[in-house]
């Protein structure tokens, strides 16, 4: 498994700018949809926008812990998770709650990241499936992950002729 499978989505963009902008972009995109469109799969066999937002909120909760663990422990080992198993519970979530959870956790993470120096950004951490990485790699993963899902939602909006 590669170190950061989401790096390709950044395309040279500053991951800090991407992660700071995502909550607003996600909210704007989601609000263009009807409740039926939010609940429908974005493509055959894919998650709905509501499920994607729930996934992004779950991932942000994971990032909250991973970022702080990396700063607090000497060379910690991260706990991987199976996103498909977590997704089994997404039917119980609603879009407004998912958007708010994501926004609140993301604002908290952006504040943390914004106050760090280069030495903290280079702290090492191990992901059991991806290997040794740095705090910066986690931030880059966050940004690429955002762009991946924002791109999926953008493509859905285009298919619905809303963009």
C-alpha positions as CSV (number, residue, x, y, z in Angstrom):
1,X,0.0,0.0,0.0
2,X,1.3,3.4,-0.9
3,X,2.2,6.0,1.8
4,X,-0.4,8.5,0.8
5,X,-2.9,7.2,-1.8
6,X,-4.6,10.6,-1.9
7,X,-1.5,12.7,-2.7
8,X,-2.4,12.6,-6.5
9,X,-5.5,14.6,-5.8
10,X,-3.6,17.6,-4.4
11,X,-1.8,18.3,-7.7
12,X,0.5,20.8,-6.0
13,X,-2.1,22.5,-4.0
14,X,-1.3,23.6,-0.4
15,X,-3.0,20.9,1.8
16,X,-3.6,23.5,4.5
17,X,-5.6,25.7,2.2
18,X,-7.6,22.7,0.9
19,X,-8.5,21.4,4.3
20,X,-9.5,24.9,5.5
21,X,-11.8,25.4,2.5
22,X,-13.4,22.0,2.4
23,X,-16.2,22.5,5.1
24,X,-17.6,25.5,3.2
25,X,-17.4,23.8,-0.2
26,X,-19.0,20.6,1.1
27,X,-21.8,22.6,2.6
28,X,-22.4,24.6,-0.6
29,X,-22.4,21.4,-2.7
30,X,-24.7,19.5,-0.5
31,X,-27.2,22.3,-0.2
32,X,-27.7,22.3,-4.0
33,X,-29.3,18.9,-3.7
34,X,-32.8,17.8,-2.8
35,X,-33.3,15.3,0.1
36,X,-33.9,12.6,-2.6
37,X,-30.6,13.5,-4.4
38,X,-28.7,13.5,-1.1
39,X,-30.0,10.0,-0.3
40,X,-29.4,8.5,-3.7
41,X,-26.1,6.7,-4.7
42,X,-23.9,9.1,-6.6
43,X,-23.2,6.3,-9.1
44,X,-24.1,2.6,-9.3
45,X,-22.5,0.8,-6.3
46,X,-21.3,4.1,-4.8
47,X,-22.2,6.0,-1.6
48,X,-24.8,8.7,-1.5
49,X,-23.8,12.3,-0.6
50,X,-25.2,11.7,2.8
51,X,-23.0,8.6,3.3
52,X,-19.9,10.4,1.9
53,X,-20.4,13.3,4.4
54,X,-20.8,10.7,7.2
55,X,-17.6,9.1,6.0
56,X,-15.8,12.4,5.9
57,X,-17.1,13.2,9.5
58,X,-15.9,9.8,10.7
59,X,-12.5,10.3,9.0
60,X,-12.1,13.7,10.6
61,X,-12.7,12.2,14.0
62,X,-9.9,9.7,13.2
63,X,-7.7,12.5,12.0
64,X,-8.4,14.4,15.3
65,X,-6.9,11.6,17.2
66,X,-4.1,10.7,14.8
67,X,-2.8,14.3,14.7
68,X,-2.8,14.7,18.4
69,X,-1.3,11.2,19.0
70,X,1.5,12.1,16.6
71,X,2.3,15.2,18.6
72,X,2.0,13.6,22.0
73,X,3.8,10.3,21.6
74,X,7.3,9.4,20.4
75,X,6.8,7.7,17.0
76,X,3.3,6.3,17.6
77,X,1.6,3.6,15.6
78,X,-1.7,4.5,14.2
79,X,-4.8,2.3,14.3
80,X,-6.2,1.5,10.8
81,X,-9.9,1.1,10.3
82,X,-12.2,-0.6,7.8
83,X,-14.3,2.2,6.2
84,X,-16.8,-0.3,4.8
85,X,-17.6,-1.7,8.2
86,X,-18.0,1.8,9.6
87,X,-20.2,2.7,6.7
88,X,-22.7,-0.1,7.7
89,X,-24.1,2.5,10.2
90,X,-24.4,5.5,7.9
91,X,-28.2,4.9,7.3
92,X,-28.8,6.2,10.8
93,X,-27.1,9.6,10.1
94,X,-28.6,12.7,8.5
95,X,-26.9,15.2,6.3
96,X,-27.1,18.3,8.6
97,X,-25.5,16.3,11.5
98,X,-22.8,15.0,9.3
99,X,-22.0,18.4,7.9
100,X,-21.8,19.9,11.4
101,X,-19.7,17.1,12.8
102,X,-17.3,17.5,9.9
103,X,-17.2,21.3,10.2
104,X,-16.6,21.4,13.9
105,X,-13.9,18.7,13.9
106,X,-12.2,20.2,10.9
107,X,-12.1,23.7,12.4
108,X,-10.5,22.2,15.5
109,X,-7.9,20.4,13.4
110,X,-7.1,23.5,11.2
111,X,-6.5,25.5,14.4
112,X,-4.1,22.9,15.7
113,X,-2.2,22.5,12.4
114,X,-2.0,26.3,11.9
115,X,-0.1,26.8,15.1
116,X,2.6,24.2,14.4
117,X,6.2,24.7,13.4
118,X,8.3,22.7,10.9
119,X,9.7,20.4,13.6
120,X,6.2,19.3,14.6
121,X,5.2,18.9,11.0
122,X,8.1,16.5,10.5
123,X,7.3,14.3,13.6
124,X,7.2,10.7,12.5
125,X,4.4,8.2,12.9
126,X,3.8,4.7,11.6
127,X,0.7,3.5,9.8
128,X,0.7,-0.3,10.0
129,X,-0.5,-0.7,6.3
130,X,1.4,2.3,4.8
131,X,4.6,2.6,6.7
132,X,6.5,5.5,8.4
133,X,5.2,8.9,7.6
134,X,5.2,12.4,9.1
135,X,2.6,14.7,10.6
136,X,2.8,16.6,7.3
137,X,1.9,13.4,5.4
138,X,-1.3,13.1,7.5
139,X,-2.2,16.7,6.6
140,X,-1.6,15.9,2.9
141,X,-3.7,12.8,3.2
142,X,-6.5,14.9,4.7
143,X,-6.3,17.4,1.8
144,X,-6.2,14.7,-0.9
145,X,-9.0,12.7,0.7
146,X,-11.1,15.9,0.7
147,X,-10.5,16.6,-2.9
148,X,-11.3,13.0,-3.8
149,X,-14.7,13.2,-2.3
150,X,-15.4,16.8,-3.4
151,X,-14.6,15.6,-6.9
152,X,-17.1,12.7,-6.6
153,X,-19.8,15.1,-5.4
154,X,-18.9,17.6,-8.2
155,X,-19.2,14.8,-10.8
156,X,-22.6,13.9,-9.3
157,X,-23.8,17.5,-9.5
158,X,-22.7,17.6,-13.2
159,X,-24.6,14.4,-13.9
160,X,-27.7,16.0,-12.4
161,X,-27.0,19.0,-14.5
162,X,-26.7,21.3,-11.5
163,X,-23.3,22.5,-12.5
